[in-house]
Every structure is written in C-alpha cells, then in structure tokens.
Amino acid sequence: MGKPMADGQVFDLAVLGGGPAGVTAALRAAELGASTILLEAERLGGVCTDDGCAPTRVLAHASRLIRDAAQFDAYGLSGGVPRLDFARLIAQTQATVYRLHEKKQLAGHLAAAGVTVAEQAGAVRFSGPHTLVLGDGRRVSAERLVICVGGHARRLPFPGSELAITHSDVWQLRALPSRIAIVGSAATGSQLASIFAGFGSRVTLLDLAPRILPGEDMLVSAAMESAFAERGIEILTGIRGVERLTHEAGRLQLGCQLAQGDRALAVDAVILAVGWVGNVESLGLEAAGVATNRGYVTVDDHLRTTAQHIYAAGDVTGRMMLVQSAADEARLAAENAVRGAARRTAHRIVPHGGFTDPEYGSVGLTDTQAAEQEPIAVGTVPYADLDRAVIDRRTTGVAKLVVSRRTRQMLGAHVVGEQAVEVVQIAAAGMAAGMQVDQLAELELAYPTFTAILGLAARRVVRQLDERIDAERWQTLAKPGAEWEWRDQTSPRPRDD
C-alpha cells in the first residue's frame, strides 16, 4: 500500500489519472525527486488494460485459433472446427484482465517509488489553479500538475443511438450476435469486424470515409478491404450518414444513407467505433484556466496547457491515441513540469497496427506523405513471395518500404499479413537507428521467417536506387522471391535437415 493522503496535503506534483500515461508521469516525477501524488477515479491500469487493446487481443487470439483449426486437414491433423462458447470466452477475457493487473503490480511500484496514490478517488475536479477536490470532498494541492485522464468512445447523436454499444460494452454481451453492424472502420472498428467475423457473425462495416482504415497507407486499406471481403465482411464506405436506430420485432433496424440511397440493416447489435474523446467534462478545467478544443485538452509542443503550471499527456490531448505514445508523452510532461524544461514531443517513429485477420502494421510516413516532402523509392512485396508464408499457408498480404532517394534511409514501412504488427517493429528499429535501405537489404535475417519480407522489399528498393548493380554481389536480385543469398558460390549451400 502507498502512503495515505492527508486532507489538504500539498505536493510538488499531482498527476490526474492512473493509466499508462499517469503511472509513467508519477514514476518519472518521483524519480526526479518531486513529492508526487497520483489520483485515479477508479482503479489503476487504464482503459487499455480494462476494456481496450488487452481484452480485445484475447478475443482476437480466440478468433485466430478458430481460423487455425480450419487448416488441420491440410497438415494431416484430425478434428473439427472448435465450437465457440461466447459466455466462457468473455469470462476468460475478464480473468485475463485480472491476471494482467496482478502481473503489473502498479500500486506496489508506485509505493516503492514514494508516490502517494489515491485510488478509487471518484470524480476529481479542479477548484482552483492548484487545488483538486476528490469525490469524497478531500482536497489536495500541488505546485504543478499533469493531466492524464485518458478518454472514452465517442457516440453519434442520431435518433436511437442509445440502443448502440461501444467497444467498452462488448464485455457485457451474454451471447454472440448473429448479425452485427459496426459504424467506423478505423483501428477499433476493423479489429472488431475481424474478430466477430471469425466467430461466425455476419458483419457489416460502415464508414463515412471512402476507404476502411482511412488513416493508413492506401496499400494497407486496399489489402485489408480485399481480405475482409474475401472473409465475407460486407463493407459500406462513403456512406452519407446514420439516420436512426430502432428496435422492431426483436431485432435492431439501422437506417443509413448510402450514395445509392437509403438502406436499413436488420442486426442483433450495433457497435459504434467512431473515435475517441478526452475525459474532460467533469474536471472543472475552467477553474484552473485550462482550455479545451473539440473534447481534448489543448497543449503546445512541450505538452503545456494554457495554464503555465499544468501539463497534459496521453489520449486526453487527442494527439497520438496509442499506449506507447501516451507513456512517452508522460515522461516528457513530467520532466518539463518538475525541471522546468522545454523538451518537445516528436512522435516521429511510432509503430502501430491492428490485430485483425490478416494483421496490419505501419510505421513512419505513407508514400503519399513522403512524396510531398522529397523524391522517394518504394519497394512492394506480396506475402506470396515469402517462403514462410507458403509453408504456413498464410500468403494473403503485402509489405511496402518507403525510402528517401536522397539519403537512402527508410521513411516508412507498411505491412498487411501474418504477424504484421511484429514485422513492422523491425523496420521501426532500423528507422530509429538511421539505417539505410542497403543495410537492411544485406542484413542476414533468419530463414524462414515473416520478418524476411522486409529484406525482400529492401532489395527491390536498392534495385530502383542503383542504376548499375554489381552483378556478383546482387546476382540473386533477379529472383524476387529469394530470401537469403549464399555469397560463396564455390561452396555447397546449406541444407534444411
């Protein structure tokens, strides 16, 4: 247990929110010698652990196991496709969340660092520039503060929207819906569409945008749309709006406007995945002089709010809605607050992706973004050219490298296919190290692996960049599918015994 908080106690730094950003900010501030308190309305861990990426990954894993079982016969294995017990899966998901909390031991880490923790603090609000009031009426003050209260799923204001659910409500479902409409095709919507389709639900994915995953590279969107369509997911992009949601004859009726006219979808559940908004409504930010914009706390490049002694980090800023980015921002915000420093956020190299089937992963610039800045070369390789993909019968997918013609450094990587989220991390590490594409092309990546597709893409880029290639050095480049090169041509090649 951490140190108890006394009513009216004064600290050097107060952190609002106990998710990844809040915990990171508090630990860093304590490390720098500041007396620190962390206030969490409910329990430590944040939305990602409780009802976001972690439990969603459990569902994605279950969906993937069902998919893998369909391959049994191709590998001489007997056994039918598993039967899903949805209620048991939800219970197992909740048990996994509990195990994650037990593993993290956040309260213990904070206590060991000397951070005072006010967990289950209820609705915390500002009563002045430096003073906070807890849900039970106790007060605490701090010279500087960091707001890390996260966000929640946005809801659309159409008639009957209260009948729809968000990803946070999925864990309350008691049975698998046979027909689902998902409004919003970004990361959350696409992942849920993939998961429920894997469970056997009939899924319709809708979006106002002209393509799914509209924030990703065009190649990623196209490849994912093709893969989803092949799996039977109905995709309705470019819709003009959702008009209403009603409950009729035991089913939900979702009325929407398409370019071709109105359409009504009869479904068992409607999931809204239309974005994320900061938890700013009840904070009393006006009492502290903190401005907001479109549901997010306004910050500058130093993560300072419009109140000079208050900083913010994570989802509440509306900048990068990723756990790893929230933690990075929180470290910087804590350092700026405690030290009076002026470090800037970069978010230059942030790998991300979705646990869809197939997966997608991206880092850096898309080719469109990069081409607006400088001349580029692009190398694209289908998964079908990859030996590991053929071995595992997972040939759906593609990888793309975006490279500067001037520096030969990688500007972006975009992958759709098996283990794409893991594969793209290699590109991210290379980009962070300033690796040139030639070095990646020469890197002796393990065989047979999915990661080797980056080596193939790198070789294709090198072929574009070099007008004349040393034939002896690059003789295997004529074979686009070659994943490794035995350089000593006088010696026998190794065997895979």
Stockholm file with secondary structure:
# STOCKHOLM 1.0

chainA/1-497         MGKPMADGQVFDLAVLGGGPAGVTAALRAAELGASTILLEAERLGGVCTDDGCAPTRVLAHASRLIRDAAQFDAYGLSGGVPRLDFARLIAQTQATVYRLHEKKQLAGHLAAAGVTVAEQAGAVRFSGPHTLVLGDGRRVSAERLVICVGGHARRLPFPGSELAITHSDVWQLRALPSRIAIVGSAATGSQLASIFAGFGSRVTLLDLAPRILPGEDMLVSAAMESAFAERGIEILTGIRGVERLTHEAGRLQLGCQLAQGDRALAVDAVILAVGWVGNVESLGLEAAGVATNRGYVTVDDHLRTTAQHIYAAGDVTGRMMLVQSAADEARLAAENAVRGAARRTAHRIVPHGGFTDPEYGSVGLTDTQAAEQEPIAVGTVPYADLDRAVIDRRTTGVAKLVVSRRTRQMLGAHVVGEQAVEVVQIAAAGMAAGMQVDQLAELELAYPTFTAILGLAARRVVRQLDERIDAERWQTLAKPGAEWEWRDQTSPRPRDD
#=GR chainA/1-497 SS CCCCCCTTEEEEEEEECCSHHHHHHHHHHHHTTCCEEEECSSCTTCHHHHHSHHHHHHHHHHHHHHHHHTTGGGGTCCCCCCCCCHHHHHHHHHHHHHHHHHHHCHHHHHHHTTCEEETTCCSCEESSSSEEECTTSCEEEEEEEEECCCEEECCCCSTTGGGCBCGGGGGGCSSCCSEEEEECCSHHHHHHHHHHHHHTCEEEEEESSSSSSTTSCHHHHHHHHHHHHHTTCEEEESCCEEEEEEEETTEEEEEEEETTEEEEEEESEEEECCCEEESCTTSCGGGGTCCEETTEECCCTTCBCSSTTEEECGGGGTSCCCHHHHHHHHHHHHHHHHHCCCCCCCCCSCCEEECCSSCEEEEECCHHHHHTTSCEEEEEEEGGGCHHHHHTTCCCCEEEEEEETTTCBEEEEEEESTTHHHHHHHHHHHHHTTCBHHHHHHCCCCSSCSTHHHHHHHHHHHHHHCSSCCTTTTGGGGSTTCCCCCCCTTSCCCCCC
#=GC SS_cons         CCCCCCTTEEEEEEEECCSHHHHHHHHHHHHTTCCEEEECSSCTTCHHHHHSHHHHHHHHHHHHHHHHHTTGGGGTCCCCCCCCCHHHHHHHHHHHHHHHHHHHCHHHHHHHTTCEEETTCCSCEESSSSEEECTTSCEEEEEEEEECCCEEECCCCSTTGGGCBCGGGGGGCSSCCSEEEEECCSHHHHHHHHHHHHHTCEEEEEESSSSSSTTSCHHHHHHHHHHHHHTTCEEEESCCEEEEEEEETTEEEEEEEETTEEEEEEESEEEECCCEEESCTTSCGGGGTCCEETTEECCCTTCBCSSTTEEECGGGGTSCCCHHHHHHHHHHHHHHHHHCCCCCCCCCSCCEEECCSSCEEEEECCHHHHHTTSCEEEEEEEGGGCHHHHHTTCCCCEEEEEEETTTCBEEEEEEESTTHHHHHHHHHHHHHTTCBHHHHHHCCCCSSCSTHHHHHHHHHHHHHHCSSCCTTTTGGGGSTTCCCCCCCTTSCCCCCC
//
